[in-house]
Structure formats: C-alpha cells, structure tokens
Amino acid sequence: MALPTTGPDLPRRLTRALLAGPPGDTARHELMPVAVDGTAFDRPAPRNDTRDAAVLLLLYPDTGHRDWYLTLIKRPDYDGVHSGQIAFPGGRREGEESLTETALRETREEVGVDPGEVTLLGELTPFFVFASNHMVHPFVGYVSVRPGFVPCEIEVAQILEIPLSHLLEPANLRHETRELRWGPARIPFFAVDDHKVWGATAMVLAEFLELTRRL
C-alpha cells in the first residue's frame, strides 16, 4: 500500500484537506508534554501584548515523487528561549506585512528560498507559544524541486531535510522524562537522526502528519 505522502499530486490533496479544515489540537494532543503521572500542564492563554509570528512547513519531492521532504532548521546555541531547538523557518511579523509574507520572508532570510518559487497550500491551526509570547501561524507550501538552500549563519546552525515517510513511521515517535519549568515531565518527540523534535514544533508537525493520514 502506497504511503499518503507519495505521488506528484500531494500538493493538490493537501490543499483540499486544508480547505476542509485542519485537525487542530486534537492531533497535537499526543505531542504535548505532560507531568510524569500523566496529568496535563496548564496552558497559559495569549496576553494583550502577544505578538504574531508565522512559520512555513516547506515541502519538496524527491526524484520520481516517491516521497516528499519537509524542511526544518536547528537554531544556534545562544542566550534565549529557543537556543539549540529544532524549528520551522519563520519568525515575528514586521510592520504591515501579511502573515503569509512573514512566513515567506523569514524562509528566504533563514534558508535562502526565493518566495517566488514557493506555492502556498493553506494554513494549519494557529498556536500560542507562551515561552516567547507569540501566536504562531503555520503555513504549508511547496517547491517543485529541492531548493538550493543557503542557511543564514547567524540564525541557522543546520538545515534538516526529513522524508515524510520517516516522520510517519511509528517507531520514530518516542518519549523521555525531562525536567521542565513546571516539574518532571514526559516529553514526546520525533527522533530525526541524532535530533529530538519536541515542544511546539512537534505539536504543529503532529497536526500536519494527521492531515496527511486523512488524504
């Protein structure tokens, strides 16, 4: 049986699924950290000073469209809340630009992909990231061939190109116990080589993967 992520018509099928409505928090629930006894942590609500941000789930096919790849980045180590984390290309909205313009601009700045080459397919459910106080709007888009990535040395330590088939493999969804600001927690994560994709990135990714399973 073919995976839902194969074939040249994946963008068309994703567009149709996004128009029907993304899965939202129902799909993200499995990737939310919980206390070691299984109880959920309180999720803070957006504040009056919460800022908008946008990220791009950028896809491209391999030769023959046997699989599609998703682009993630590893942030450099620095004195900040997102130090060393795995993330989607993206960032804070500037001025009067639209959220789609934010996602495309940040993708160009961080990984060197020309916005003119990207076809946007739709938007997943906005997600409040309380650690940075941003309401993040995740957009899905694709390019027809692998881009000539040019990482920004200041903002990107590494570009990760991950087959969707890898992310859909149940064995690559794992858990570990870690100390968070609220106490000991059970952390779900996607294992990608020697990286652990967890937190807000994993939750947005879980919603997207559930969308592909519905195709």
VEXGULUM-112718 format. One line per field, with one value per residue: residue number from 0; x, y, z of N, C-alpha, C in turn. Coordinates in pm, 1 decimal, always signed. Atoms other than C-alpha are relative to their C-alpha. Last residue first. Layout:
num: c(NUM:...)
nx: c(X:...)
ny: c(Y:...)
nz: c(Z:...)
cax: c(X:...)
cay: c(Y:...)
caz: c(Z:...)
cx: c(X:...)
cy: c(Y:...)
cz: c(Z:...)
***
This chain:
num: c(214:213:212:211:210:209:208:207:206:205:204:203:202:201:200:199:198:197:196:195:194:193:192:191:190:189:188:187:186:185:184:183:182:181:180:179:178:177:176:175:174:173:172:171:170:169:168:167:166:165:164:163:162:161:160:159:158:157:156:155:154:153:152:151:150:149:148:147:146:145:144:143:142:141:140:139:138:137:136:135:134:133:132:131:130:129:128:127:126:125:124:123:122:121:120:119:118:117:116:115:114:113:112:111:110:109:108:107:106:105:104:103:102:101:100:99:98:97:96:95:94:93:92:91:90:89:88:87:86:85:84:83:82:81:80:79:78:77:76:75:74:73:72:71:70:69:68:67:66:65:64:63:62:61:60:59:58:57:56:55:54:53:52:51:50:49:48:47:46:45:44:43:42:41:40:39:38:37:36:35:34:33:32:31:30:29:28:27:26:25:24:23:22:21:20:19:18:17:16:15:14:13:12:11:10:9:8:7:6:5:4:3:2:1:0)
nx: c(+5.1:+138.8:+63.3:-42.4:+62.1:+136.9:-6.5:-22.5:+121.9:+100.0:-31.2:+42.9:+146.4:+55.6:-28.1:+92.9:+59.1:+100.6:+93.4:+130.1:+77.4:-33.0:-144.2:-49.3:-142.6:-34.4:-83.5:+3.2:-13.9:-15.6:+99.2:-32.6:-32.5:+112.8:+18.8:+42.4:+44.6:-87.5:+33.1:-103.0:+25.6:-52.5:+65.7:-74.4:-118.9:+28.5:-34.6:+121.8:+80.2:-71.7:+14.8:+124.9:+107.5:+52.2:+89.7:+38.3:+127.6:+9.0:-118.8:+17.6:+125.3:+34.6:-95.8:-50.4:+35.5:-110.8:+4.1:-141.7:-58.5:-76.1:-125.5:+10.6:-72.7:-94.0:-31.2:-54.7:+43.4:-77.6:+88.5:-68.8:+100.5:+39.3:+117.3:-43.1:-139.8:-8.3:-125.8:-64.2:-42.4:-92.2:+61.6:+39.0:-48.3:+99.0:+112.7:+65.3:+144.8:+84.1:-4.1:+63.1:+145.6:+68.3:+96.8:-35.1:-52.2:-63.3:-110.7:-108.1:-57.6:-86.9:-119.2:-86.6:-51.5:-95.0:-123.8:-64.2:-64.6:+94.1:-0.8:+133.8:+76.9:-56.0:+51.0:+99.4:-31.7:+106.3:-38.6:+28.2:+114.6:+40.3:+120.4:-28.5:-137.8:+1.3:+93.6:+137.6:+68.3:-10.7:+1.2:-129.9:-44.9:-49.4:-129.9:-10.1:-117.7:+38.1:-86.8:-14.9:+18.7:+20.3:+106.9:+106.2:+13.7:-121.0:+0.7:-47.2:-12.2:-42.1:-30.0:+33.3:-101.2:+40.8:-114.0:+22.2:-31.9:-44.5:-119.9:+26.6:+12.7:-64.7:+72.7:+31.3:-50.3:+82.2:-40.5:-39.0:+89.5:+94.4:+116.2:-36.6:-68.3:+88.9:-60.3:-10.8:-137.2:-94.1:+4.3:-119.6:-118.2:+24.6:-56.9:-6.0:+41.4:-109.0:-21.6:+103.2:+124.7:-9.2:+15.4:+138.7:+81.6:-16.1:+75.6:+143.4:+44.1:+9.3:+122.6:-9.7:+71.0:-60.7:-92.2:+75.2:+14.2:-81.3:+84.6)
ny: c(-16.4:-9.9:+130.8:+88.8:-44.1:+50.6:+143.2:+17.7:-38.3:+105.3:+110.6:-44.3:-6.2:+135.5:+50.3:-60.9:-128.7:+3.7:-106.0:+24.4:-113.5:-15.6:+19.6:-28.1:+25.6:+71.9:-65.2:+69.8:-79.5:+101.2:+14.4:+114.7:+121.9:+38.2:-105.9:-126.1:-102.9:-116.1:-80.6:-1.6:-77.4:+56.2:-80.8:-124.7:+22.1:-2.8:+131.3:+80.1:-57.5:+19.2:+141.4:+15.2:+64.0:+123.2:+37.2:+141.0:+24.6:+116.1:+83.0:+141.8:+54.9:-53.9:+45.7:-121.9:-32.1:-82.9:-62.5:-19.2:-133.6:-35.9:+75.7:+116.1:-32.7:+93.3:-34.2:+113.3:+14.0:+90.7:+41.5:+46.6:+81.4:-20.6:-87.1:-121.6:-25.1:-90.9:+43.8:-94.4:+64.6:-84.4:-73.0:+84.2:-28.7:-28.6:+92.5:+20.0:-0.5:+72.9:+141.7:+20.6:+9.1:-112.8:+41.2:-41.8:+114.5:+104.7:-48.4:-51.2:+117.6:+67.7:-82.5:+6.9:+135.8:+28.2:-71.1:+79.2:+115.0:+107.1:+115.3:+27.2:-106.8:-134.6:-89.1:-100.2:-101.0:-94.4:-136.9:-30.6:-86.3:+29.1:+77.6:+137.8:+40.7:+99.8:+108.8:-29.6:-30.6:-140.5:-16.0:+0.3:-130.9:+2.8:-59.1:-53.5:-77.4:-116.9:-39.7:-144.4:-54.6:+118.0:-23.9:+97.0:+39.6:+62.5:+143.2:+20.6:+134.5:-0.4:+141.3:+69.1:+96.8:+97.5:+54.5:+98.8:-38.7:+110.9:-38.1:-120.1:-121.9:-119.4:-62.1:-143.3:-69.8:-113.8:-128.6:-106.8:-114.8:-0.9:+80.3:+141.5:+37.9:+15.3:+49.6:-96.6:-52.3:+109.6:+44.8:-43.2:+68.0:+143.5:+51.9:-81.4:+76.4:+74.3:-31.9:+69.6:-73.0:-122.4:+34.0:+39.8:-120.0:-77.4:+68.9:-15.6:-137.6:-29.6:-72.9:-142.7:-46.2:+25.1:-108.0:-118.6:-97.9:-120.7:-120.3)
nz: c(+144.7:+45.0:-17.0:+108.4:+124.6:-5.1:+31.0:+143.0:+70.3:-22.0:+89.7:+132.8:-3.4:+10.3:+134.6:+94.8:-31.9:-105.8:+36.0:-61.3:-48.8:-142.4:-15.0:+134.6:+12.6:+122.1:+101.7:+128.3:+121.5:+104.5:+106.5:+84.9:-71.7:-85.0:-100.8:+57.7:-94.0:-7.4:-118.0:-102.8:-121.6:-124.4:-103.0:-14.8:-82.9:-144.8:-53.4:-14.3:-107.5:-127.3:-36.1:-73.4:+76.4:-59.2:+109.6:-2.4:+67.6:+88.9:-17.4:+31.1:-51.3:-131.2:-101.3:-64.2:-139.2:-46.7:-132.6:-30.0:+12.0:-119.8:-8.6:+88.5:+122.5:+63.4:+137.8:+74.0:+137.7:+86.0:+108.8:+120.0:+65.9:+138.7:+5.4:+69.1:-37.1:-114.5:-61.2:-91.2:-123.7:-77.3:-110.3:-112.1:-136.0:-103.4:+9.1:-128.8:+16.1:-94.9:+34.1:+128.5:-14.7:+62.1:+102.0:+134.6:+76.9:-80.7:-81.7:+85.8:+66.7:-95.5:-23.3:+118.5:+14.5:-107.7:+34.6:+104.9:-62.9:-31.8:+89.4:+51.5:+61.3:-2.5:+104.9:-37.7:-99.6:-33.1:+35.7:+139.3:+28.3:+137.1:+28.0:+38.2:+23.8:+106.9:-28.3:+35.1:-125.2:-37.6:-144.5:-69.1:-43.5:-138.5:-29.3:-134.9:-38.5:-78.2:-110.3:-10.5:-134.6:-84.5:-97.3:+20.7:+139.2:+51.7:+29.2:+137.1:+55.3:+139.5:+18.5:+123.6:+41.3:+101.3:+72.7:+104.8:+136.5:+84.0:+74.1:+79.7:-78.8:+55.5:+110.7:-12.5:+118.7:+40.4:-55.0:+91.8:-1.5:+109.6:-39.5:+0.9:-124.0:-114.9:-123.4:-108.8:-7.8:-23.7:-139.1:-71.6:+52.1:-12.7:-124.6:-121.0:-119.4:-61.8:-141.4:-77.5:+19.3:-78.3:-142.1:-22.9:+12.2:-123.1:-105.0:+26.8:-27.9:-143.6:-32.1:+34.0:+117.3:+129.6:+35.6:+43.3:-106.4:+10.7:+0.0)
cax: c(-555.1:-651.7:-308.8:-155.8:-364.2:-253.4:+105.0:+33.2:-121.7:+170.2:+415.7:+247.3:+283.9:+643.5:+744.2:+567.6:+757.4:+966.4:+1192.7:+1482.1:+1797.2:+2052.9:+1898.2:+1541.3:+1360.7:+1019.2:+944.1:+707.7:+823.8:+708.4:+762.0:+933.3:+846.7:+671.5:+991.6:+1070.6:+1274.5:+1290.4:+1149.1:+1168.4:+926.4:+940.2:+778.9:+1028.1:+896.7:+554.0:+691.4:+503.6:+803.7:+1030.2:+777.0:+766.7:+1132.6:+1333.3:+1564.4:+1729.1:+1912.1:+2183.5:+2310.9:+2059.3:+2008.1:+2350.6:+2488.4:+2178.9:+2144.8:+2161.0:+1942.6:+1943.2:+1585.5:+1484.0:+1235.9:+869.8:+859.3:+600.0:+387.7:+215.0:+158.0:+187.3:+57.6:+235.8:+80.4:+391.9:+475.1:+825.3:+776.2:+396.7:+390.2:+26.1:-68.8:-254.9:-424.1:-272.6:-270.3:-300.9:-126.4:+133.8:+339.6:+701.8:+940.4:+858.4:+938.1:+1303.7:+1447.3:+1763.8:+1732.9:+1687.6:+1621.1:+1413.2:+1212.2:+1162.3:+1029.1:+794.0:+645.2:+612.1:+451.9:+197.5:+129.8:+62.2:+310.5:+209.1:+520.3:+711.6:+563.9:+787.0:+968.8:+983.5:+1173.7:+1038.5:+1209.0:+1461.5:+1597.0:+1955.2:+1853.0:+1480.6:+1432.7:+1745.9:+2115.8:+2254.9:+2309.6:+2227.3:+1876.7:+1833.8:+1619.7:+1336.5:+1242.1:+997.0:+1070.1:+829.9:+848.2:+839.5:+786.6:+1002.2:+1307.5:+1242.9:+965.6:+972.5:+790.6:+820.9:+623.3:+647.7:+634.9:+447.3:+458.4:+204.3:+284.4:+121.3:+97.8:-262.9:-183.5:-237.4:-355.8:-127.7:-157.6:-190.7:+7.1:-177.1:-180.5:+4.4:+181.4:+509.9:+352.0:+258.5:+439.7:+206.2:+279.9:-32.3:-254.6:-149.8:-399.5:-698.4:-546.9:-613.8:-716.9:-702.9:-1028.6:-1180.8:-969.9:-660.6:-760.6:-816.0:-483.6:-310.9:-455.4:-338.6:+8.0:+34.9:-46.8:+309.9:+296.9:+386.0:+299.8:-15.2:+208.6:+141.5:+0.0)
cay: c(+1204.6:+1173.6:+1047.5:+1360.3:+1581.5:+1378.5:+1448.6:+1823.3:+1824.5:+1626.0:+1872.4:+2159.8:+1967.5:+1867.9:+2228.6:+2349.4:+2106.3:+1826.5:+1735.9:+1534.7:+1523.1:+1243.2:+1124.5:+1251.4:+1111.8:+1275.1:+1373.0:+1307.7:+1451.2:+1303.8:+1577.5:+1643.1:+1994.1:+2307.4:+2466.8:+2138.0:+1841.3:+1558.7:+1212.1:+1062.1:+962.8:+834.0:+881.4:+735.4:+381.0:+492.8:+573.3:+882.3:+1107.5:+884.4:+867.7:+1247.8:+1245.3:+1496.1:+1768.3:+1928.2:+2258.3:+2328.0:+2608.2:+2862.3:+3216.4:+3384.3:+3168.5:+3215.9:+2889.4:+2889.1:+2607.5:+2542.7:+2423.9:+2060.5:+2058.7:+2164.3:+2392.8:+2351.3:+2533.7:+2484.8:+2778.0:+2775.8:+3085.1:+3132.8:+3345.0:+3464.9:+3509.6:+3356.3:+3079.0:+3108.6:+2966.9:+3010.0:+2801.0:+2897.1:+2595.6:+2495.3:+2726.6:+2668.2:+2544.5:+2815.4:+2772.4:+2869.6:+2964.4:+3335.7:+3335.4:+3258.8:+3002.0:+3115.6:+2917.3:+3184.2:+3505.3:+3344.1:+3141.0:+3453.7:+3645.0:+3363.1:+3318.6:+3692.3:+3747.0:+3478.1:+3661.7:+3982.7:+4268.9:+4585.4:+4620.2:+4301.1:+3964.0:+3756.1:+3446.6:+3154.7:+2852.6:+2554.5:+2465.2:+2236.6:+2395.7:+2496.2:+2813.0:+2886.4:+3065.2:+3278.3:+3304.6:+3134.6:+2790.8:+2802.5:+2709.3:+2382.1:+2410.7:+2208.6:+2139.7:+1861.9:+1611.1:+1430.4:+1068.4:+855.2:+1174.2:+1038.4:+1221.5:+1353.2:+1599.8:+1937.1:+2062.2:+2379.1:+2394.7:+2770.6:+2971.5:+3284.6:+3518.9:+3742.6:+3918.0:+3871.6:+4202.3:+4158.1:+3806.4:+3466.1:+3191.9:+2979.4:+2601.5:+2423.4:+2100.3:+1778.3:+1485.0:+1168.3:+1099.5:+1213.5:+1550.2:+1600.7:+1725.1:+1772.3:+1550.6:+1333.1:+1640.9:+1794.1:+1596.8:+1702.8:+2049.2:+2132.6:+1876.2:+2124.2:+2217.9:+2110.8:+2375.2:+2216.6:+1874.1:+2008.3:+2188.2:+1875.1:+1667.3:+1917.7:+1937.8:+1553.7:+1516.2:+1429.8:+1097.5:+968.2:+1114.6:+905.7:+596.4:+339.0:+0.0)
caz: c(+237.1:+603.3:+709.0:+555.7:+786.4:+1086.4:+980.6:+969.6:+1316.8:+1456.4:+1299.2:+1479.5:+1805.5:+1731.2:+1662.9:+1977.7:+2201.2:+2054.1:+1763.1:+1904.9:+1692.3:+1647.7:+1319.8:+1346.7:+1651.5:+1685.9:+2045.2:+2335.7:+2669.1:+2999.8:+3254.1:+3585.3:+3712.3:+3582.8:+3445.6:+3271.3:+3395.9:+3142.2:+3100.7:+2751.1:+2478.0:+2120.0:+1778.6:+1529.9:+1571.8:+1445.7:+1094.8:+974.8:+1038.0:+831.1:+544.9:+547.4:+449.1:+654.6:+524.1:+828.1:+784.9:+1042.4:+1267.3:+1143.1:+1271.7:+1242.8:+960.6:+746.6:+557.4:+174.9:+40.7:-333.8:-332.8:-399.7:-686.2:-729.1:-427.5:-155.1:+96.1:+430.8:+664.9:+1045.0:+1230.2:+1563.2:+1835.6:+2014.6:+2384.2:+2353.8:+2610.1:+2568.2:+2217.0:+2112.3:+1807.9:+1492.8:+1323.9:+989.7:+691.4:+316.9:+3.1:-61.5:-378.2:-319.6:-602.0:-587.8:-215.7:-304.1:-61.1:+117.6:+441.4:+710.4:+519.4:+243.9:+493.7:+707.5:+410.0:+307.1:+654.6:+709.7:+369.7:+456.7:+782.8:+596.0:+616.6:+800.0:+1014.0:+1083.7:+1172.9:+1400.6:+1282.2:+1045.0:+919.5:+1113.7:+1438.5:+1607.9:+1923.4:+2001.5:+2187.2:+2153.1:+2486.7:+2455.3:+2540.0:+2230.5:+2079.7:+1711.1:+1591.5:+1408.8:+1097.3:+948.2:+587.0:+499.8:+226.0:-5.0:-108.9:-423.2:-624.4:-908.0:-783.8:-434.1:-368.8:-187.7:+120.4:+328.0:+652.2:+684.5:+1005.9:+1107.4:+1405.9:+1575.1:+1901.8:+2243.8:+2433.3:+2546.1:+2657.6:+2495.3:+2733.6:+2950.5:+2909.7:+3244.2:+3246.7:+3169.2:+3410.1:+3308.0:+3638.5:+3482.0:+3405.5:+3041.6:+2731.9:+2434.5:+2133.7:+2159.4:+2199.2:+1868.8:+1660.0:+1868.2:+1899.5:+1534.0:+1267.7:+974.9:+799.2:+466.5:+291.2:+443.0:+310.1:-42.4:-40.9:+88.2:-195.7:-457.4:-302.4:-289.4:-661.4:-764.0:-579.0:-235.8:+105.1:+162.1:+165.3:-102.2:+0.0)
cx: c(-52.4:-12.0:-144.0:-64.8:+38.0:-75.7:-139.1:+1.6:+16.0:-130.0:-101.7:+23.5:-57.1:-151.9:-60.6:+22.1:-93.7:-61.4:-115.7:-90.0:-132.4:-73.1:+33.5:+152.0:+40.5:+151.7:+12.7:+89.5:-10.6:-7.6:+35.0:-111.5:+34.7:+29.8:-112.8:-22.7:-34.9:-58.6:+103.2:-49.7:+122.9:-30.3:+33.2:-69.8:+79.8:+123.0:-19.7:+26.9:-127.7:-85.2:+70.4:-23.0:-127.0:-108.5:-52.2:-101.6:-24.6:-138.4:+1.4:+132.2:-14.7:-118.3:-38.3:+89.2:+60.3:-32.9:+126.3:+11.9:+151.6:+64.0:+73.1:+124.9:+9.7:+73.3:+98.4:+22.5:+70.6:-63.5:+79.9:-101.2:+56.8:-116.1:-37.8:-112.9:+52.5:+143.0:+29.8:+122.6:+72.8:+23.9:+102.6:-57.1:-50.9:+65.7:-110.0:-125.9:-62.5:-147.4:-97.3:-3.2:-72.9:-150.9:-77.2:-94.1:+19.2:+59.8:+75.2:+121.6:+112.4:+65.7:+98.6:+127.4:+97.4:+63.9:+106.7:+130.0:+63.1:+76.1:-104.4:-4.4:-139.3:-93.4:+57.0:-42.5:-112.9:+43.9:-115.2:+59.8:-28.5:-130.0:-17.7:-119.9:+10.3:+140.8:+3.0:-87.1:-143.3:-76.7:+23.1:-18.8:+139.2:+52.8:+35.2:+138.3:-12.8:+127.0:-51.9:+78.8:+12.3:-16.8:-31.4:-115.2:-107.1:-23.9:+139.4:+8.7:+65.3:+28.0:+27.9:+42.4:-47.6:+117.2:-52.7:+132.2:-31.1:+19.3:+56.3:+120.3:-30.4:-28.8:+79.6:-70.2:-37.3:+65.6:-99.9:+46.1:+54.9:-95.7:-110.1:-114.9:+25.2:+84.0:-101.9:+71.1:+16.7:+142.9:+106.0:+10.9:+125.0:+120.8:-24.5:+55.6:+5.0:-44.2:+110.0:+13.3:-114.3:-126.8:+5.5:-24.7:-145.5:-85.4:+10.0:-82.8:-149.2:-41.0:-13.7:-123.1:+9.1:-82.4:+69.5:+90.3:-80.4:-24.8:+87.7)
cy: c(-126.0:+6.9:-0.2:-138.4:-93.2:+40.8:-63.9:-148.4:-21.4:+32.7:-112.7:-110.5:+48.4:+2.3:-138.2:-51.3:+49.7:+139.1:-5.5:+119.3:-45.9:+119.0:+11.2:-0.3:+17.7:-14.9:-89.2:+73.9:-90.1:+72.6:-116.1:-25.4:-113.7:-124.1:-33.9:+102.4:+126.7:+98.4:+110.0:+84.7:-5.5:+93.6:-62.2:+102.0:+127.7:-15.6:+0.9:-139.4:-79.1:+49.8:-31.3:-145.2:-12.0:-60.2:-140.3:-24.6:-150.3:-3.5:-117.4:-74.4:-150.3:-74.3:+46.8:-41.0:+131.2:+40.3:+80.8:+75.0:-3.3:+137.3:+44.4:-86.7:-126.8:+67.7:-98.9:+44.2:-118.8:-12.1:-88.0:-53.1:-37.4:-91.6:+36.1:+101.0:+127.6:+33.3:+96.0:-62.8:+101.7:-58.6:+87.8:+88.1:-105.3:+18.1:+30.0:-84.1:-30.5:+15.2:-82.8:-145.5:-26.0:-15.5:+121.8:-41.7:+31.4:-113.5:-113.5:+40.5:+41.8:-124.0:-70.3:+81.5:-10.7:-137.1:-22.0:+66.5:-91.9:-116.4:-102.5:-122.4:-42.5:+97.5:+139.3:+84.5:+99.6:+99.1:+95.3:+136.7:+0.3:+75.0:-25.4:-82.4:-149.2:-51.8:-109.9:-122.7:+42.6:+20.3:+147.4:+4.9:-10.0:+138.3:-23.6:+60.8:+51.1:+67.6:+128.1:+31.1:+150.5:+39.5:-125.4:+13.0:-107.9:-36.9:-52.6:-150.1:+3.7:-142.5:-17.4:-145.6:-68.3:-89.7:-101.3:-42.1:-113.1:+46.9:-114.3:+40.2:+117.8:+123.4:+117.0:+52.4:+147.4:+69.5:+106.9:+123.1:+111.0:+117.7:+2.1:-89.5:-151.0:-30.7:-5.8:-62.7:+105.6:+48.1:-105.9:-60.7:+34.3:-79.6:-148.9:-74.1:+77.6:-66.1:-83.2:+26.7:-63.0:+84.0:+124.0:-30.7:-31.5:+125.9:+74.3:-63.5:+20.4:+144.6:+30.0:+80.5:+148.8:+65.8:-25.0:+112.9:+119.7:+91.5:+124.8)
cz: c(-68.8:-152.5:-50.1:+12.8:-115.2:-126.2:+6.4:-38.2:-150.2:-70.9:+13.4:-101.9:-133.5:-3.7:-19.9:-141.3:-108.9:+17.4:+98.5:-29.4:+60.2:+62.0:+149.4:+6.1:-145.8:-5.0:-122.9:-100.5:-123.5:-133.6:-91.7:-100.5:-94.9:+83.6:+96.9:+111.1:-77.5:+100.2:+13.1:+116.3:+90.5:+117.3:+135.4:+89.4:+24.0:+88.5:+152.2:+54.7:+24.9:+116.4:+131.2:+40.6:+84.1:-88.0:+30.4:-110.9:-1.4:-63.8:-97.2:+15.9:-15.4:+60.9:+140.2:+116.4:+47.2:+142.9:+27.8:+131.9:+18.6:-17.8:+125.5:-1.9:-82.1:-114.9:-58.4:-143.4:-64.7:-139.8:-96.0:-101.0:-136.7:-37.2:-143.5:-14.8:-64.9:+37.5:+115.0:+64.1:+86.9:+139.2:+71.7:+111.0:+97.2:+134.9:+101.6:-18.1:+135.2:-36.4:+83.4:-43.5:-131.3:+17.5:-49.4:-109.9:-147.5:-82.2:+68.1:+83.9:-93.7:-62.9:+91.9:+18.2:-117.1:-17.6:+106.5:-44.8:-104.4:+62.6:+43.7:-91.6:-40.6:-70.0:+19.3:-119.7:+15.7:+105.0:+30.3:-32.5:-150.1:-27.2:-149.2:-41.5:-33.9:-33.8:-105.0:+14.5:-31.9:+130.3:+33.5:+150.8:+63.8:+33.4:+146.3:+17.7:+142.8:+51.6:+64.5:+126.1:-10.7:+146.0:+83.4:+96.9:-13.4:-146.5:-32.2:-25.9:-137.7:-46.7:-148.3:+7.9:-127.3:-33.5:-101.2:-63.1:-97.2:-144.2:-84.9:-84.8:-92.1:+84.6:-55.9:-125.0:+10.9:-119.3:-44.0:+77.2:-89.6:-3.2:-105.4:+45.1:-0.4:+122.9:+112.5:+119.5:+109.1:+18.1:+29.4:+139.6:+80.0:-46.7:+19.4:+120.9:+130.7:+130.1:+61.2:+149.2:+79.7:-13.2:+87.9:+147.1:+30.3:-2.4:+132.6:+111.0:-22.6:+26.3:+149.0:+37.9:-23.7:-109.8:-133.3:-46.6:-50.3:+119.1:+0.0)
***
